[in-house]
């Protein structure tokens, strides 16, 4: 009889201990998930209008770069800005393409898209003096050579 009582007490202790362990483990997982959601919940995705940028090299128009980009920004910091972040982002794209003489359309295989995205991110954050942009996404980048563009006289 004593063995049965001790086995029952042992079973209750094991059951209550495992119940306590698993409920505490679930509570810790829920807290870490809430922190992660809170961080990503503060990010806002801003898509820019497609941009067309004239590429001029050696005093001649080489063609046009068409680019679609979007930025992941901190929504709390964006609300405090006095200038729309879209304008600063468009300026960053224009400045990066026009001032970077390494962009050579004849050798696009040397174009480093990751470096370009990091340059845009750092340019906007530097301009704003705070970490607002967390990520830059390039959805599309195309190049049209100037000799492929129809002149307006062909429509007459």
Protein Blocks (a to p, Z undefined) as FASTA:
>chain_A
ZZmmmmmmmmmmmmmmmmmmmmmmmmmmmmmmmmmmmmmmmpccdddddddddddeehia
fbdcdddddddddfklmmmpmbdfklmmmmmmmmmmmmmmklcfklmmlpcfklmmmmmm
mmmmmmnopafbfbdcdfbdcdddfklpccfklmZZ
